[in-house]
């Protein structure tokens, strides 16, 4: 019999291995961060003693949507927007109680009812499309998979975001995170001192939307500053939009590129959109710090996920 034809890249296995590492970092960060939506006293105590939340750590829509992306990459080797939209809607229908935002609920419900994702995504917010942080929260594995080709990272991350976030800045946020993940794979040196090089690289490769302007501020925020102080300049995702989320997350990733645990503790101390912030940073830093940097106990605490 003739060999089965496939369009998967010859190094698909290695690419997928990187994407799965990013997914583990993302999902552990997601579950960890989601446990910090509790009383201020409990949060302060955990932060003061670096005491992780008790297990189990349920994951949110951040992980569920990232899972759909990784499954799409595993199957096709690229972002198939129609298939991804169907997967997003299917997973939402299976469990809508994963922390989906109001607009995401509307879009995914519409897709599930048979409306084209293009129509559903474009019609959000009176035809402007969503500039939320949902595209960014799930895009790090794309940067991991396509790390050898920055232009492909840009194209695929934009395609992944467009399914639900048609606004230019919603797409820019996803591209910025995916590029940061790819940069960690290719450029980060474990022995290097923390620098703003990651952020500078991203700025060179994204359009000048609001997220771009937020990142220009991040370049000027010293990496020695406390996360709480950085948040007062960069935002922390409280507005649930890309421009209020991505600058702080990339700053945290640059600050702690060699330590997953330090990166996650720093990120969650900034409060705001805790699960999404930790998901973004975790998906990026896992690629530079390595799998061994993710504490085994944290992986065990995270709700089991299956590709």
Residue pairs with C-beta under 8 A, 6 or more apart in sequence:
7 76
7 77
8 76
8 77
9 15
9 77
12 77
15 73
15 77
15 144
15 145
15 146
15 147
16 70
16 73
16 74
16 145
18 144
18 145
18 147
18 185
18 287
19 70
19 73
19 74
19 141
19 142
19 144
19 145
20 70
20 141
20 307
21 144
21 286
21 287
21 291
22 140
22 141
22 143
22 144
22 181
22 283
22 284
22 286
22 287
23 63
23 66
23 67
23 70
23 141
23 283
23 305
23 307
24 286
24 291
24 294
24 299
25 140
25 260
25 282
25 283
25 284
25 285
25 286
25 287
25 294
26 62
26 63
26 66
26 138
26 140
26 141
26 279
26 280
26 282
26 283
26 286
27 59
27 62
27 63
27 66
27 67
27 279
27 282
27 302
27 305
28 57
28 264
28 282
28 294
28 298
28 299
28 302
29 264
29 267
29 275
29 278
29 279
29 280
29 281
29 282
29 283
30 59
30 60
30 62
30 63
30 275
30 276
30 278
30 279
30 282
31 56
31 57
31 58
31 59
31 60
31 63
31 275
31 301
31 302
31 303
32 52
32 53
32 57
32 264
32 268
32 278
32 282
32 298
32 302
33 264
33 267
33 268
33 274
33 275
33 276
33 277
33 278
33 279
34 57
34 58
34 59
34 60
34 99
34 274
34 275
35 53
35 57
36 43
36 46
36 53
36 268
36 271
36 274
37 274
37 275
43 271
45 51
46 52
46 53
47 265
47 268
47 269
50 265
52 295
52 297
52 298
52 301
53 301
55 300
55 301
56 301
56 302
56 303
57 298
57 301
57 302
57 303
58 303
59 98
59 302
59 303
59 305
60 98
60 99
60 275
60 276
60 279
61 92
61 98
61 99
61 100
61 104
61 134
62 99
62 137
62 138
62 275
62 276
62 279
63 279
63 305
64 91
64 95
64 98
65 88
65 91
65 134
65 137
65 138
66 137
66 138
66 140
66 141
66 279
66 283
67 91
67 305
67 307
68 84
68 87
68 88
68 91
69 79
69 84
69 138
69 139
69 141
69 142
69 160
70 141
70 307
71 87
71 307
72 78
72 79
72 80
72 83
72 84
72 87
73 79
73 141
73 142
73 145
74 307
75 83
76 83
78 156
79 142
79 156
79 159
79 160
81 117
81 159
81 160
81 162
81 163
82 117
84 160
84 163
85 111
85 117
85 163
86 111
88 108
88 111
88 163
88 164
89 108
89 109
89 111
89 112
90 112
92 98
92 100
92 104
92 105
92 108
92 109
92 112
93 108
93 112
96 105
99 275
100 108
101 132
101 134
101 240
103 124
103 125
103 130
103 132
104 130
104 132
104 134
104 164
106 120
106 124
107 117
107 120
107 121
107 124
107 130
107 164
108 164
110 119
110 120
111 117
111 120
117 163
117 164
121 129
121 130
121 162
121 163
121 164
121 165
121 166
122 129
122 166
124 130
124 166
124 167
125 131
125 167
128 166
128 167
129 165
129 166
129 167
129 168
129 170
130 164
130 165
130 166
130 167
130 170
131 165
131 167
131 168
131 169
131 170
131 173
131 210
131 241
131 242
131 243
132 165
132 170
132 240
132 241
132 242
133 173
133 237
133 240
133 241
133 242
133 244
133 245
133 246
133 273
133 276
133 280
134 161
134 164
134 165
134 170
135 157
135 160
135 161
135 162
135 164
135 165
135 170
135 171
135 173
135 174
135 242
136 161
136 173
136 174
136 176
136 177
136 242
136 245
136 246
136 249
136 276
136 280
137 177
137 276
137 279
137 280
138 160
138 174
138 279
139 157
139 160
139 161
139 174
139 175
139 177
139 178
139 181
140 177
140 178
140 180
140 181
140 280
140 283
140 284
140 287
141 181
141 283
142 153
142 156
142 157
142 160
142 174
142 178
142 181
143 153
143 157
143 177
143 178
143 179
143 180
143 181
143 182
143 183
143 184
143 185
143 284
143 287
144 181
144 182
144 185
144 283
144 287
145 156
146 152
146 153
146 156
146 178
146 182
147 153
147 181
147 182
147 185
147 186
148 186
150 179
150 182
150 205
153 175
153 178
153 179
153 182
154 175
154 178
154 179
154 205
156 178
157 171
157 174
157 175
157 177
157 178
157 179
158 171
158 174
158 175
160 174
161 170
161 171
161 173
161 174
161 175
162 171
164 170
165 171
165 173
165 174
165 242
168 207
168 209
169 209
169 210
169 211
169 241
169 242
169 243
170 242
172 206
172 207
172 209
172 210
172 211
172 212
172 242
173 211
173 242
173 243
173 245
173 246
174 242
175 205
175 206
176 202
176 206
176 211
176 215
176 242
176 246
176 250
177 246
177 249
177 250
177 280
177 283
177 284
179 201
179 202
179 205
179 206
180 198
180 202
180 250
180 253
180 284
181 283
181 284
181 287
183 198
183 201
183 202
184 198
184 253
184 257
184 284
184 285
184 287
184 288
185 287
185 288
187 197
187 198
187 201
188 198
188 257
188 258
188 287
188 288
190 258
190 288
192 257
192 258
194 223
194 254
194 255
194 256
194 257
195 223
195 254
196 218
196 219
196 223
196 254
197 254
198 250
198 253
198 254
198 257
199 215
199 218
199 219
199 250
199 251
199 254
200 219
202 215
202 250
203 212
203 215
203 216
203 219
206 212
206 215
209 243
210 241
210 242
210 243
211 242
211 243
211 246
211 247
213 243
214 234
214 235
214 243
214 244
214 246
214 247
215 246
215 247
215 250
217 233
217 234
217 247
218 234
218 247
218 248
218 250
218 251
221 230
221 233
221 234
221 251
223 251
223 254
223 255
226 269
227 248
227 252
227 266
227 267
227 269
227 270
228 269
228 270
230 248
230 251
230 252
230 270
231 248
231 270
231 271
231 272
234 247
234 248
234 251
235 243
235 244
235 245
235 247
235 248
235 272
236 244
236 245
236 248
236 270
236 271
236 272
236 273
236 277
237 244
237 245
237 248
237 249
237 272
237 273
237 274
237 276
237 277
238 244
238 271
238 272
238 273
240 273
240 276
245 272
245 273
245 276
245 277
245 280
246 280
248 267
248 270
248 272
248 277
249 267
249 277
249 280
249 281
249 284
250 284
252 263
252 266
252 267
252 270
252 277
252 281
253 263
253 280
253 281
253 284
253 285
255 263
255 266
256 262
256 263
256 266
256 285
257 263
257 285
257 288
257 289
258 288
258 289
258 293
259 285
259 289
259 293
260 282
260 285
260 286
260 289
260 293
260 294
260 295
261 293
261 295
263 281
263 282
263 285
263 289
264 278
264 281
264 282
264 285
267 277
267 278
267 281
268 274
268 277
268 278
270 277
285 293
286 293
286 294
